[in-house]
Amino acid sequence: MKWLVILMAVFALTASAADITGTWKGTAETQNGTIERTFIFKQEGQKLTGESVSQRFGKSELMNGKVSGDEVTFSIVMKFGDNEMKLNYKGKVSGDTIKFDVQTEDGSTSITYNCKKVS
């Protein structure tokens, strides 16, 4: 009986997770102007894969992506010139919007992306 209750709880958590599969467009306001980024997400259960594309910084693959309830986390490596920077995304889904807080790996810089599902 105990295992049945545990399995039902796990199923309920999985069933209530947001499904963010699709294309999302986001903007972030920075000191250097607005950055636009497109996110293409593929979700299987709690596992999240996909890519992110920015005109300014190019394409980046999602790493360690996870969706738990309405919480979304993943990392990307952003390339600019000969440099690379790892960014950690933590977001909250609300309907067809996601608000991401993004921090550099060392925590020295953070920005906010406001995203809307487009397909």
CORPE-V615967 format. One record per run of one state. SS is the DSSP state (~ for helix, > for strand, _ for the rest). FROM is the first residue (numbers start at 1). TO is the last residue. If there is no record, write none. Layout:
((SS:FROM:TO) (SS:FROM:TO))
This chain:
((_:1:1) (~:2:15) (_:16:21) (>:22:30) (_:31:32) (>:33:44) (_:45:46) (>:47:54) (_:55:57) (>:58:61) (_:62:62) (>:63:68) (_:69:70) (>:71:80) (_:81:82) (>:83:94) (_:95:96) (>:97:104) (_:105:109) (>:110:117) (_:118:119))
